Amino acid sequence: MSSARGDIVSNIRRSLGVTGQEAPRRFAVTDRLTRAPTGVIPARGQRDGAARIAMFREQAVAVSATVAMVESAQAAPAEIARYLRENNLPAILRRGEDARLAAMDWSAAGLDVSTGPSDGDDLNAVSHAFGGIAETGTLVMTSGADNPTTLNFLPDNHIVILSAADLERDIESVWDRLRGRFGKALMPRTVNMITGPSRSADIEQTLLLGAHGPRRLHIVIVGSAPHA
């Protein structure tokens, strides 16, 4: 702890007449970290089935993402090829080692796919989302070799495959599932939440896409049945 910060904390403890080592205080902190209690959750995202997907699409499109739906994972490469073709982009992609992506037949769709993190020279990348948040149209990405974080930020065009079954109502539900999947001691190093392509209005309040990352975000939703 820095000297200035330590002085501030010491002054607060002195004014409260505590040391920070009191058993009730330590128990309260441990209990909160263990249980991860949920706060107030807005009602608007509490939708099921097709209504949940519709809300996600509406929110994602509102922030300049594009969204397509396919019935199965094997249909995803053809949809991605269509997207690249209609946007005059080369049929070249970089992906991570995600087993779901590896199982797709990219060559049949005429796509040239390489594997590994981006070094900044890739125009197009494809990732598989951990999940999505219907309430805000947000994608949830976990770091690791399966879906390298560099693919989220360095290529100009980011394509993300999202399983409909992984579409949650709200951010609290996503954190519950992250804790269930990884456990608190084994959480991924980074969890990125992506809502639309990169943007900034810092200069003269003029909105610029691609300011700090991809200028395009295309989401391919696989299936049509979010979990209950």
N, C-alpha and C positions, 0 to 999 in steps of 0.2 A: 504494500500500500504506500502511495506517495506520501511525503511529509505533510503537504497541505491537506490532503484528504484525511490522513490520520488525525491531524489536529482538529478538523471539523467533526469527525466522528467522536473523538474524545470529548469535545465540548458538548455534543448532543448527549452523550452518555452521562456526563457529569451533571448536566442540567436535569436529566431524568432520574438521576440517582441510581443508575444501573451500571453493570459492567459488561453485559452481553453474554455472560456465562451462566446466568440464572437458569435453573432446570426448566421452569415453565416456559421461558422464552425459547430455549433450545428445542423443547418438545413441540411448541407451536410451529416453529420453522420446519422441523422434520416432518410433522404431520401434514403441513400444507404441501411440501414437496412430494410426499408420498402419495397423497390422495389427488393432487391436482384438481381442486374443486372448480366447477364451472360457474361462470358468472351469468349475467342476463344475456339470453340469446334472442335476437330479433325474430319475429314470427314470419317475416316475408320469405325466408329461405326454406321454410318447413313444408316442402312439397315432395310428392312421391311420383314414381313412374315417369310418364311422358312430360308431366308438368315440371319436374325437376330438370330434365334435359332442356326443355324449352326456356326455362329461366336462365340456365347456364349459357345457352346460345345467345339469348337476348343481351345478357350482360357482357359477354365476350365481344359481340359485334359492336356494342356501344362504345367500346374502347379500341376499335379499329382492327380487331382480329377477324379472321375469316374462319368459318366452321363448316365442316362437311361431315356426313354420317355414312358409315358403311356397316353392313350386316355382320361381317366377320373380319378377323385379323388378316386373312389371306387377300381380302379385297383392298386393304390399305395401300399397298404399293401402286396399284393402278390409279387410285385416287390421288396419290402424291404425284405420280407421273403426269396426270391431267393438270394438276395445279401448277407444276413447273412449266409445262408446255404453254398453258394459257397466260402465264406471266412472263413468257419469253426468257425463261431461265434454263440453264443447262441441266441435263438429266444426270447430275452428279450429286451425291450425298455423302456426308460423313455421319456415322453413328457410333454408339458405344457398344459394349459387349452384352447388352441386355439379351437374355435368351429369347424373349418374345420377338425382338427385332431380328435376331439371327434365324428364327424359324420361318420368316417371311421370304417369299420368292421374289427378290428384287429384280433379278435378271429378266424374268418373264415380263416385267413391266418396262423393260428397256432402261433400267437405272443402273448406273455405275456407282457402287457403294463401297466406301473404304471404312475401316474401323479404327477407333481410337480417339483420344482427345484432339481438339482443334489447336493448331498453332497460330491461328489468326488469318490463314490464307484460304479458308474454306468459304465458299459462297453460300452453300446450303447445308443444313444439318437436320437430322431427325432424331428425336428423343422419345422415350416412353414415360409418361407422367406417372408418379406415384398415385396421384388422385386429382380431383377437381373440386371446386367450391361453387355450388350453384348460386349462392347468394350474391357473389361478386364476379362470376365468370373467371375465376382465378385457377391457374394450374399450379400444382404442388410438385416440385422436383426435388429428389434426394440425390446427393452427390455420391460419387463412386465410379468404378470402372464401367458399371453397367450403363450409366448415363452421365458422362463427364460434365461437370459444371461449365467447362469452357464452351460446350456446345450451346449452352443457354445464352451466351453473351457475345461470342466472337463472330460467328457467321452473320451475313446480312439477312438471311432468310431462315427462320426457325420453324420447323414442322414438328408438331407434338402429337403423338398418338395417345388418346385417353380412352381407357375401357369404361363403358357406361356403368359397369358394376362398381367402379371406383369413384363415382361421382357422389360427393357428400353434400348434405344440405348446407353446412356452415363450417367455419374454420375450426370450431371446437371439436367437431366430429373427426376432422382430419388429424388433429393432435392426438385424440384418443386412439385412432388407428395406428399412428406413428409409434406411440408408446407400446401398443400391443404387438406391433410387428418387430420392433427393434429392442425394446426395453430401455429403461432410462440410462443404463450404463453403456449401452451399445448404439446410441442414436447416431445417425450419419453426421459427418463433420459439418455439412451444410444442408439446410433446407431452403430452397429458393421458392418463393411464391411469385408467379408471373401473371400479371393482369394486362394483357394487350402487349403490343410491340413497345420497344423502348421509345421514350418521348421526353421532350423538355420544352419549356416555354420561358427559359431563363433570359433569352435575348429578346428584348422588346415585346415580351409576352406573345410571341409568335410560336405556335406549336410546331415542333420539328420532330418527325418520326426518325428513329434510328440514331438518336443523339448519343446514347451510351450502350447500345447493343443492337439487336436485330431490328431492321426497319419493317419487316413483315413477320407476322405470326399466323400460321395456319394450323388449326386444330382439327384432327380427324378423330371423331368419336366412334368407337367400335361397339356395336350392339345397341340395344334399345331398352335395356332393363336395369336401371340402378338398383342396388340392393335395398332392401326395406329399411 
